[in-house]
Amino acid sequence: MTQSFNALVVNKQEDQFSVAINKLTLDDLPQGEVLIRVHYSGVNYKDSLATIPNGNIVHTYPFVPGIDLAGVVVSSEDDRFQAGDEVIATSYAIGVSHYGGYSEYARISADWIVPLPSGLSLKDAMIIGTAGFTAALSIQRLEENKVSPDKGKVLVTGATGGVGSFAVAILSKLGYEVEASTGKESEHEYLKEIGASTIVSRKEVYDGEVKTLDKQKWAAAIDPVGGEQLAALLSQLQYGGAVAVSGLTGGVKIPTTVLPFILRGINLLGIDSVYCPMDTRLSVWNRLATDFKLSNLEELIQQEVTLEQLPDMLPTLLKGQARGRIIVKLY
């Protein structure tokens, strides 16, 4: 198999930086046991960072970004996978230090691959992608910390983003009363359609002042934002509450104290979707195809684009203009 195929390639040489659709061959792909014909990929914040010169994601050029992919196995040197298998691959080194999903073909390690669960299509899997997986993992971790619908409202920050949108929709499906936080007044109707019970502004979560302890509002929170807003919501969790944090768009520093932890017994749960153990990964994907499965997945798509249209869409997330998911159709 020697034909050429299309891929989005970023390249950096001295002061020159480029993002372009190039022709590659299989010989250009990195080593790995499984060759996949990619059908769909998705656009994540990390992918957008990978396509700017100072994004600090890619360190070796030329490179093919795309941390998510779903497709069909072409060939495999690993007995766990056979030609024709439908598979998902997200995270690990994909799209960061190993060529990713913005390519019609990908060759990756068998250890990074999840068989497509029954009940999901390849398109479904990429509507979900890392964003939906991270939201689902966050909810599972909250459940493990005894959070349940009868405990009270759950706050979702950054609610119009990929992680936030899935968190709102899945929590609503499970019977939680969801309070969605956003700075985008134009998206209130969208948030209500996907399951938000109430919508609050960012200022209602963080008004510019982080109090040591504040009024107890939420039984739990899912926070893909971080920063000072996270510090503010920690002081507003109910006794024994928990927040699952997975992002840093609001900053990496959390100016808080130990008091919410030792006086209210709250829990701060770190959510890592990159090196999440495979047994947990398989469990979460199974739930995304069963009790977490959404009937309104298509409503979470902001846009479906081709590989050729992708370069124009990648800056969207960096400009804060994304809503839900942008998916890429490659086949």
C-alpha positions in Angstrom: 0.0 0.0 0.0 1.9 3.0 -1.2 -0.6 5.6 -2.3 -0.4 9.1 -0.9 -3.1 10.6 1.3 -4.0 14.0 2.7 -3.0 15.3 6.2 -3.0 18.6 7.9 0.7 19.3 8.6 2.1 22.1 10.8 5.7 23.0 10.2 8.1 25.5 11.8 11.5 26.5 10.4 13.3 29.3 12.0 10.8 32.3 11.8 8.5 30.5 9.3 5.4 28.7 10.6 2.8 27.0 8.3 -0.4 25.1 8.6 -1.3 23.3 5.3 -2.9 20.2 3.8 0.0 18.1 2.5 0.3 14.8 0.7 1.9 12.0 2.9 2.6 8.4 2.3 2.6 5.5 4.8 6.3 5.8 5.1 5.9 9.2 6.6 3.8 7.9 9.5 5.5 7.1 12.8 5.9 3.6 14.2 2.9 1.7 15.7 1.3 -1.7 15.6 -2.0 -0.6 14.1 -2.7 1.2 10.9 -6.1 3.0 10.9 -8.2 4.6 8.1 -9.4 7.6 9.9 -13.1 8.5 9.4 -13.6 11.3 11.9 -11.6 13.5 14.2 -12.5 16.4 16.4 -11.3 19.9 17.4 -10.1 20.4 21.0 -8.4 23.4 22.7 -5.1 21.5 22.6 -5.5 21.0 18.9 -5.9 24.7 18.3 -2.8 25.4 20.4 -0.9 22.8 18.3 -1.5 24.9 15.2 0.0 28.2 16.4 3.8 28.9 16.7 3.8 29.5 20.4 1.2 27.0 21.6 3.8 24.9 23.5 2.1 21.6 22.4 4.3 20.5 19.5 8.0 20.4 19.9 9.2 18.5 16.8 8.3 19.5 13.3 6.8 18.8 10.8 3.9 17.4 12.6 0.3 16.2 12.2 -2.0 17.3 15.1 -5.3 15.9 16.3 -5.6 14.3 19.7 -8.8 12.3 18.8 -9.6 9.9 16.0 -12.1 7.2 15.1 -11.8 4.8 12.2 -11.4 1.3 10.8 -8.3 -0.9 11.2 -6.5 -1.5 7.9 -3.8 -3.8 9.4 -2.6 -4.8 12.8 0.6 -6.4 14.2 -1.3 -6.9 17.5 -3.7 -9.8 18.0 -6.1 -7.6 19.9 -7.1 -5.9 16.6 -8.0 -7.2 13.2 -8.5 -5.5 9.8 -12.1 -4.1 9.7 -12.4 -3.4 13.4 -14.0 -0.1 14.3 -11.9 1.7 16.9 -11.4 4.9 18.9 -8.1 6.5 19.9 -7.8 9.6 22.1 -5.1 11.1 24.3 -1.7 9.5 25.2 0.9 10.9 22.8 -1.6 11.2 19.9 -1.5 14.7 18.4 1.2 15.9 20.8 4.4 13.9 20.2 2.9 11.2 17.8 1.2 12.1 14.5 -2.5 12.5 15.2 -6.0 12.3 13.8 -5.9 15.1 11.2 -4.8 12.6 8.6 -6.6 10.1 6.4 -4.4 7.4 7.8 -2.9 7.0 11.3 -0.5 4.5 12.7 -0.5 4.2 16.4 0.3 1.9 19.4 -2.3 -0.8 20.0 -2.1 0.1 23.7 -3.8 3.4 22.9 -6.9 1.9 21.2 -10.4 1.4 22.4 -12.8 -0.9 20.5 -15.8 1.1 19.4 -18.5 0.2 21.9 -21.8 -1.3 20.6 -24.3 1.5 20.4 -22.0 4.2 19.1 -21.1 5.0 15.5 -17.7 6.3 14.5 -19.2 9.8 14.1 -20.8 9.5 17.6 -17.4 8.7 19.1 -15.9 11.9 17.7 -18.8 14.0 18.6 -18.0 12.8 22.1 -14.2 12.8 21.7 -11.8 13.8 24.5 -14.2 16.5 25.6 -17.2 14.2 26.2 -14.9 11.5 27.6 -13.5 14.1 30.1 -17.0 15.1 31.1 -18.0 11.5 31.6 -14.9 10.7 33.6 -15.6 13.8 35.8 -19.1 12.6 36.5 -18.0 9.1 37.3 -15.4 10.5 39.8 -18.2 12.6 41.4 -20.3 9.5 41.7 -17.4 7.7 43.4 -17.3 10.6 45.9 -21.0 10.0 46.8 -22.5 12.8 44.7 -26.0 12.0 43.6 -29.1 13.9 42.3 -30.7 14.1 45.7 -27.7 16.0 47.2 -28.5 19.2 45.4 -27.5 21.3 42.4 -24.4 20.7 40.4 -22.6 23.6 38.8 -20.9 23.3 35.4 -18.5 26.1 34.5 -17.4 26.9 30.9 -20.7 25.3 30.1 -20.8 26.1 26.3 -17.4 24.4 25.7 -17.0 20.8 24.7 -16.5 19.4 28.3 -19.1 21.8 29.7 -21.7 20.9 27.1 -21.3 17.2 27.7 -21.3 17.6 31.4 -24.6 19.6 31.3 -26.2 17.1 29.0 -25.1 13.9 30.8 -25.9 15.2 34.3 -29.4 16.2 33.1 -30.0 12.8 31.6 -29.0 11.2 35.0 -31.5 13.4 36.8 -29.3 16.1 38.3 -30.4 19.7 38.6 -27.7 21.4 36.6 -26.7 25.1 37.0 -24.7 26.2 33.9 -22.2 29.0 34.1 -21.4 31.0 31.0 -20.4 34.5 29.9 -22.2 34.1 26.6 -25.8 35.4 26.9 -26.4 34.4 23.3 -26.1 30.7 24.3 -28.6 30.5 27.1 -31.2 28.9 24.9 -28.7 26.3 23.7 -27.8 25.4 27.3 -31.5 25.0 28.2 -32.0 22.8 25.2 -29.2 20.4 26.3 -30.4 20.1 29.9 -29.5 23.1 32.0 -32.1 23.8 34.7 -30.8 27.3 35.4 -28.1 29.6 34.0 -25.8 31.9 35.9 -23.2 34.4 34.8 -19.6 34.0 35.5 -19.8 36.9 38.0 -22.3 34.9 40.0 -19.6 32.3 40.5 -16.7 34.7 40.8 -17.3 38.4 41.2 -13.6 39.3 41.4 -13.2 38.4 45.1 -12.3 35.0 46.5 -13.9 34.6 49.9 -12.4 32.2 52.4 -15.9 30.7 53.0 -19.0 31.8 51.2 -22.6 30.8 51.1 -23.0 27.0 50.3 -24.7 26.8 46.9 -23.7 23.6 45.1 -23.4 19.9 46.0 -20.8 19.5 43.4 -19.2 21.1 40.3 -17.5 20.2 37.1 -14.9 22.8 36.2 -12.9 22.8 32.9 -11.8 26.4 33.6 -9.6 26.5 36.7 -7.9 29.7 38.0 -9.6 32.1 40.4 -13.1 31.0 39.5 -12.2 27.5 40.8 -11.0 29.1 44.0 -14.3 31.0 44.3 -16.5 28.0 43.7 -14.5 25.9 46.3 -15.7 28.3 48.9 -19.3 27.8 47.8 -19.6 24.0 47.8 -21.9 22.4 50.3 -20.5 20.4 53.2 -18.9 17.2 51.8 -19.2 18.4 48.2 -16.7 17.8 45.4 -15.5 19.6 42.3 -13.9 17.7 39.3 -11.4 20.0 37.6 -10.0 19.2 34.1 -9.0 22.5 32.5 -6.9 25.7 32.8 -8.4 28.2 30.4 -8.9 30.5 33.5 -5.4 30.1 34.7 -3.2 27.5 36.5 -3.1 29.2 40.0 -5.8 28.5 42.6 -5.7 31.3 45.3 -7.5 29.4 48.0 -7.1 28.3 51.6 -7.4 25.0 53.4 -10.6 26.1 55.2 -13.2 24.8 52.7 -11.4 21.4 52.9 -11.1 21.2 56.7 -14.3 23.0 57.8 -16.6 21.7 55.1 -14.9 18.4 54.1 -15.0 19.2 50.4 -13.0 17.3 47.8 -11.0 18.6 44.8 -10.8 15.9 42.2 -8.2 16.1 39.4 -9.4 14.7 36.1 -6.7 13.4 33.7 -8.0 12.1 30.4 -4.5 11.8 28.8 -3.0 8.9 30.8 -6.2 7.6 32.3 -5.7 3.8 32.9 -7.2 1.6 30.2 -9.6 -0.3 32.5 -11.1 3.1 33.5 -11.1 4.3 29.9 -13.0 1.2 28.7 -15.5 1.6 31.6 -16.2 5.2 30.8 -16.5 4.6 27.0 -18.9 1.8 27.8 -21.0 4.1 29.9 -21.0 6.7 27.1 -22.7 4.0 25.0 -25.2 2.9 27.7 -26.3 4.9 30.7 -24.5 8.1 29.8 -25.6 7.8 26.1 -27.2 11.0 24.9 -30.2 11.0 22.5 -29.4 14.5 21.3 -25.7 14.1 20.3 -26.2 16.0 17.1 -27.3 19.0 19.0 -23.8 19.3 20.5 -22.2 19.8 17.1 -21.4 23.4 16.3 -20.1 22.4 12.9 -18.8 19.5 10.8 -15.9 20.3 8.5 -13.7 18.6 6.0 -9.9 18.4 6.4 -9.6 21.2 3.8 -11.9 23.5 5.9 -10.2 22.6 9.2 -7.4 25.3 9.1 -10.1 28.1 9.1 -11.9 26.5 12.1 -8.9 25.8 14.4 -8.6 29.4 15.7 -12.3 29.3 16.9 -11.5 27.7 20.3 -8.6 30.1 21.0 -11.0 33.1 20.4 -13.6 31.7 22.8 -16.1 31.3 19.9 -16.7 27.5 20.2 -20.0 26.0 21.3 -20.2 22.3 21.8 -18.1 20.3 19.4 -16.5 20.8 16.0 -15.9 17.5 14.2 -13.8 16.7 11.2 -15.0 14.2 8.5 -12.1 12.5 6.7 -13.8 9.6 5.0 
